[in-house]
Amino acid sequence: MRIIFYNFLIFLIFLLIAEGVFGYWFSKENFGSYMRKERNKNWKTEVDFNNKKYSFFYKRNFYGFRGEEFEPKDVKIIFEGGSTGNQRFTPEHLTIVGLLNKKFSLENIDLKIFNASTDGKSLRGYINDFLYWFPNIKNFKPKYVIFYLGINERFAEEIKEETYDLHFQEKKIDRIKDYIKNNSFIYEKFIFIKNKYSPKNTNAYLLDNKNLYDQFTYIDYETANKLHKNILDENYDFIKKSRIKLSVLKKIIVKNDIVPIFITQVLFDGLKDQKLFLFNEEIKKFVIENDYYIVNLDEVINMEKYDYYDEMHTTPKGSEKIANTIYPFLKDILIDKKEIYNN
């Protein structure tokens, strides 16, 4: 029994030394208990869009970004979005970000966008990312941030911040667990092996909403401008709160010395939703007041049947249409500012 006890004790001491040397407990940039749910994912996924099947791995890397591992010092452009930017059930190369990067590559343009989108996130969450996520990534200093937003703002005030916009667990015990998982060298290696040899399987064959396009009418920008001429009383408070959040975002932009690029959004039926239309208009005013860049997607795109699999999430067909529409604008902006990118 003594031999077993001493062997166990030696093994335990060895583990503690390994954790102290290779773990992240004493690192200034450790993730604490934030973003644990969004890091080190490799989920095998099968999905059906418009009767076409796709099989792929949904990956989020060590730093919590969608896709493969990278060196933080190489990241100059990031894409901030919610589930419409993350596109959890779409193969990465067919997402909006993936398609934009493919276009840069085909034109031999040395630019790459890194996807920081997470499901459900709104403007409130983008602000939190700069407070609790990005500062914990060593040598991470992006020059440009693309803000793809609008859709989730409609419900942001009705949903608790902890649900989507703040990646801390509500219960203290869960935060402690996440802190351990985020900083443990042993747990990191366990997840690496598990992801490689036994990835989680997720299936999503029920994405196609058969009734989504019944009596379908697309409300373009010109039509919406007339439709929403009279603002509903409850939406005046929505406008006020949106302006407050945008003012907070401005402070983040200034403090981090980034060049923001805003992209407005549309739903499957365009701009029928008044809150979405109004938020897009507030972004445009905000951009003009501060001399920022913007791609007015809501004004230049017309989505069609089967571009979406539900009210807000695009199919690969719809994602390609959005990427094709915004690419020329982004290309002009980024090439115009290439000297900043290369510094």
DAZI-V963875 format. One record per run of one state. SS is the DSSP state (H for helix, E for strand, L for the rest). FROM is the first residue (numbers start at 1). LEN is the number of residues. Records with the same first field share a line. If there is no record, write none. Layout:
BEGIN
SS: FROM-LEN, FROM-LEN
END
This chain:
BEGIN
L: 1-1, 23-13, 39-2, 50-2, 61-5, 67-5, 75-2, 81-2, 87-5, 95-1, 107-6, 116-7, 137-7, 149-3, 155-1, 159-2, 165-7, 184-1, 198-2, 205-14, 220-1, 228-6, 257-2, 264-3, 268-2, 271-3, 291-2, 296-1, 301-7, 309-5, 315-1, 337-1, 343-1
H: 2-21, 36-3, 72-3, 83-4, 92-3, 96-11, 123-14, 152-3, 156-3, 161-4, 172-12, 185-13, 221-7, 234-23, 274-17, 297-4, 316-21, 338-5
E: 41-9, 52-9, 66-1, 77-4, 113-3, 144-5, 200-5, 219-1, 259-5, 267-1, 270-1, 293-3, 308-1, 314-1
END
